[in-house]
């Protein structure tokens, strides 16, 4: 089975990717077909020739498919050795990915279905309001990232959690200190005024640190 790879020009959104994928799937002798919106690549497995695939892409819109390679693509994807599989970490890891286009239930379902196909996924929490996906996994992070990107969603970054806990706590403590002084200073000033004007001993100043 030959695997062909095409670069797609003129593709601007995930909807474009779905339309291209659906058009190519209708061709005869297509075993599988997927479009990676992030990398602008079309992956096809089957015996259909390149020209037929190009026509299927261009006929549905202002798209152009440029054939890159394919004969050895399937072998290259299977180059990972058994030794590398053994070395893969078995400990659970947690990463929160920032995904700008994760903004509706349909997108969340698409990403969730893509991640379910990745070995080692233990749990996932997708927040469409915060545009974040918190993933717990035991395998390689790159596999998780590729699954999200292959589903048509760009990853803007990763949110650090554990590493920043100390810094966050320090910032909170500093904020509490400023709030305390914000209240203490006016009280001290009022106490001084009472002492100067009314001759009342300023007990407030004595108790302030």
C-alpha positions as CSV (number, residue, x, y, z in Angstrom):
1,X,0.0,0.0,0.0
2,X,1.5,3.3,-1.1
3,X,1.4,6.4,1.1
4,X,1.4,9.7,-0.6
5,X,2.0,13.1,0.9
6,X,0.8,16.4,-0.6
7,X,1.3,20.0,0.4
8,X,-1.9,21.9,0.2
9,X,-1.9,25.6,-0.8
10,X,-5.0,27.8,-0.2
11,X,-6.2,26.0,2.9
12,X,-7.1,28.5,5.6
13,X,-9.2,26.7,8.2
14,X,-10.2,23.4,9.6
15,X,-13.4,23.4,7.5
16,X,-11.2,23.6,4.4
17,X,-9.3,20.6,5.6
18,X,-12.5,18.6,6.2
19,X,-13.8,19.4,2.7
20,X,-10.5,18.3,1.1
21,X,-10.5,15.1,3.1
22,X,-14.1,14.3,2.2
23,X,-13.4,14.9,-1.5
24,X,-10.3,12.7,-1.7
25,X,-12.0,9.9,0.2
26,X,-14.6,9.6,-2.6
27,X,-11.9,8.5,-5.0
28,X,-11.6,4.9,-6.0
29,X,-8.9,2.7,-4.3
30,X,-8.4,5.2,-1.4
31,X,-7.7,3.2,1.7
32,X,-7.3,6.1,4.1
33,X,-7.0,9.9,3.9
34,X,-6.3,12.6,6.5
35,X,-5.5,16.4,6.3
36,X,-3.3,18.2,8.8
37,X,-4.4,21.8,8.8
38,X,-1.5,23.0,11.0
39,X,1.2,21.6,8.6
40,X,-0.9,22.0,5.4
41,X,-0.3,18.4,4.5
42,X,-2.6,15.8,2.9
43,X,-1.8,12.1,3.7
44,X,-3.3,9.5,1.4
45,X,-3.0,5.7,1.4
46,X,-4.1,3.9,-1.7
47,X,-3.4,3.1,-5.3
48,X,-5.0,6.2,-6.8
49,X,-2.6,8.2,-8.9
50,X,-1.4,11.6,-8.0
51,X,-3.2,13.5,-10.7
52,X,-6.6,12.1,-9.6
53,X,-5.9,13.3,-6.1
54,X,-4.9,16.7,-7.3
55,X,-8.1,17.1,-9.2
56,X,-10.2,16.0,-6.3
57,X,-8.5,18.8,-4.2
58,X,-8.7,21.6,-6.8
59,X,-12.3,20.9,-7.9
60,X,-13.9,21.9,-4.5
61,X,-12.2,25.3,-4.2
62,X,-9.2,27.4,-4.8
63,X,-6.8,24.7,-3.5
64,X,-3.6,23.3,-5.0
65,X,-2.1,19.9,-4.1
66,X,1.6,19.6,-4.6
67,X,2.9,16.0,-4.5
68,X,5.9,15.6,-2.2
69,X,6.7,11.9,-1.8
70,X,5.2,8.8,-0.5
71,X,6.7,5.5,-1.6
72,X,8.8,5.2,1.5
73,X,6.7,7.3,3.8
74,X,5.0,4.3,5.5
75,X,8.4,2.7,6.2
76,X,9.7,6.0,7.7
77,X,6.7,6.2,10.0
78,X,7.6,2.7,11.3
79,X,11.3,3.3,11.9
80,X,10.8,3.5,15.6
81,X,12.6,0.5,17.1
82,X,11.5,-1.8,19.9
83,X,14.3,-0.4,22.1
84,X,12.8,3.1,21.8
85,X,9.4,1.7,22.8
86,X,11.0,0.2,26.0
87,X,12.7,3.5,26.8
88,X,9.4,5.4,26.6
89,X,8.5,6.7,30.1
90,X,5.9,4.8,32.0
91,X,5.3,7.5,34.6
92,X,2.2,9.6,34.3
93,X,2.9,13.2,33.2
94,X,0.5,16.1,33.1
95,X,0.6,18.9,30.5
96,X,-1.8,21.7,29.9
97,X,-1.9,22.8,26.3
98,X,-3.1,26.2,25.2
99,X,-5.3,25.7,22.1
100,X,-6.7,29.1,20.8
101,X,-9.3,27.4,18.6
102,X,-10.7,25.2,21.3
103,X,-13.8,27.3,21.8
104,X,-16.8,25.1,21.3
105,X,-18.1,21.6,22.1
106,X,-17.5,20.3,18.6
107,X,-13.8,21.3,18.7
108,X,-13.5,19.6,22.1
109,X,-15.0,16.4,20.8
110,X,-12.7,16.4,17.8
111,X,-9.6,16.8,19.9
112,X,-10.9,14.2,22.4
113,X,-11.5,11.6,19.7
114,X,-8.0,12.3,18.3
115,X,-6.4,11.9,21.7
116,X,-8.2,8.6,22.4
117,X,-6.2,7.1,19.6
118,X,-2.9,7.9,21.4
119,X,-1.4,5.1,23.5
120,X,-0.9,6.1,27.1
121,X,-3.6,8.7,27.5
122,X,-4.9,8.4,31.1
123,X,-7.2,11.3,31.4
124,X,-8.1,14.6,29.6
125,X,-9.9,17.8,30.7
126,X,-10.9,20.2,27.9
127,X,-11.9,23.7,28.8
128,X,-13.5,25.6,25.9
129,X,-13.8,28.8,28.0
130,X,-10.1,28.9,28.8
131,X,-9.0,27.3,25.5
132,X,-7.0,24.7,27.4
133,X,-6.6,21.0,27.4
134,X,-5.1,19.3,30.5
135,X,-3.8,15.9,29.5
136,X,-2.5,13.1,31.8
137,X,-0.4,10.6,29.9
138,X,2.3,8.0,30.3
139,X,3.8,8.1,26.8
140,X,5.7,10.7,24.8
141,X,4.5,14.3,24.9
142,X,5.3,14.6,21.2
143,X,2.7,12.0,20.4
144,X,0.1,14.0,22.3
145,X,1.1,17.2,20.5
146,X,0.9,15.5,17.1
147,X,-2.5,14.1,17.8
148,X,-3.9,17.6,18.5
149,X,-2.1,19.2,15.6
150,X,-3.2,16.4,13.2
151,X,-6.8,17.0,14.3
152,X,-6.4,20.6,12.9
153,X,-5.7,22.6,16.0
154,X,-2.6,24.7,16.6
155,X,-1.0,24.6,20.0
156,X,0.0,28.1,21.2
157,X,2.0,26.9,24.2
158,X,2.0,25.0,27.4
159,X,0.9,26.2,30.8
160,X,3.3,25.7,33.6
161,X,1.8,24.6,36.9
162,X,4.0,22.8,39.4
163,X,7.1,24.9,38.5
164,X,5.4,28.2,39.3
165,X,3.7,27.3,42.6
166,X,6.4,28.9,44.7
167,X,6.5,32.1,42.6
168,X,2.7,32.3,42.7
169,X,2.7,32.0,46.5
170,X,5.4,34.7,46.8
171,X,3.3,37.0,44.7
172,X,0.2,36.3,46.8
173,X,2.1,37.0,50.0
174,X,3.5,40.3,48.5
175,X,0.0,41.3,47.5
176,X,-1.4,40.6,51.0
177,X,1.5,42.7,52.5
178,X,0.6,45.7,50.3
179,X,-3.1,45.4,51.1
180,X,-2.2,45.3,54.8
181,X,-0.1,48.5,54.5
182,X,-2.8,50.1,52.4
183,X,-5.1,49.9,55.4
184,X,-2.4,50.5,58.1
185,X,-1.0,53.8,56.7
186,X,-4.4,55.8,56.7
187,X,-5.1,54.5,60.2
188,X,-1.6,55.7,61.3
189,X,-2.1,59.1,59.8
190,X,-5.5,59.5,61.5
191,X,-3.8,58.5,64.8
192,X,-1.2,61.2,64.4
193,X,-3.8,63.8,63.7
194,X,-5.7,62.9,66.8
195,X,-2.5,63.0,68.8
196,X,-1.4,66.4,67.4
197,X,-4.8,68.1,67.4
198,X,-6.6,66.6,70.4
199,X,-3.6,65.5,72.5
200,X,-4.8,61.9,72.6
201,X,-1.9,59.4,72.9
202,X,-1.4,57.6,69.7
203,X,-1.7,53.9,70.7
204,X,-2.1,52.9,67.0
205,X,1.5,53.9,66.2
206,X,2.8,51.9,69.1
207,X,1.1,48.7,68.0
208,X,2.1,49.0,64.3
209,X,5.2,47.0,63.3
